[in-house]
Amino acid sequence: MERDLVEYIAKSLVDDPAAVNVAVVEGDKSTILELRVAEEDIGKVIGKHGRIAKAIRTILSASSTAASKRIILEILD
C-alpha cells in the first residue's frame, strides 16, 4: 500500500512519470522504500530545503502506524 502511495505522489510531481520506480526492501521491524526518478526530476521530488520529501515521509509515517512497522523513504540518484 505504501509503495503505491509513494509511486502515485512521485508520478504526480515529476515531468517523466514513466521513469518513476519504487523498490521495497523488507526488514524485521522496518520497510525501506527506494524511490528512483529521472535525474532532472530529483529536485522536484525533494523540494526546496527538502520540504516535499519531508511531507512524503510524514504521510508515510501516518499511514504506517496501523501496521506498527517503520517505513523509511530513500530517494536515490
N, C-alpha and C positions, 0 to 999 in steps of 0.2 A: 504494500500500500504506500509506504513512504517513498519507495523508488518511483512509483507512478506520479506521486505528488511533486517530487523534485524535477522529474522529467517534464511535467506539464508547465511548471513555473519557468524552468530554463528555456523551453521552447517558446514561451510567450515573450521572453526578454530578448532573445538573440535575433540576428538577421538571417542566419543559416540554421533553421531548426533540424535539418537532416544530419547535421554534424554533432548533435547532442547525443551523448552516450552516458548512461549511468550504470556503473558496475556495483554489485553488492558483495561485500566481504563479511561473512557471518563469524561472530565470535561467541564466547560463552555468555558474557554479560553485555556485550555491545555489538552494534552493527555499524560498519563503515560503508558509507555511500561515496563512491568516487565519481565525480562529475567531470566529464570532458566535453569541451565545446571547441569551436573553431578558434584559432589563435586570435583573430581580430575581434572575437566576441567575449573574450575573457573579462575585459573591463566592464562590459555591460552586466555580467553576472556578479562581479564583485561589487561594483558601485563605488561612489566617492567615499573614501575612508572606510571601505568595507561595509557600508550600510546595508546594501541589498543582501550580501552574503550573511550578515548577522540576522537580518529579518528572516531569511530562509531557514537558518539554524534555529531561530526561535519558534517558527511554525513546526519544524521537525520535533523539537523538544516537547511542544504541547501535544502533538499527535502521538508521541511515543510513551506518554505517561500511562496510558491504558495497558500497553504491553509490558510495562515495567522493565524496559530494556533501553539502554542508552544508544542513541543514534548519533553518529559523527559524520559530518559532511566535509569532504575534502575536494577542493577544486584543483584539478590537475591541469598543467600546461600541455 
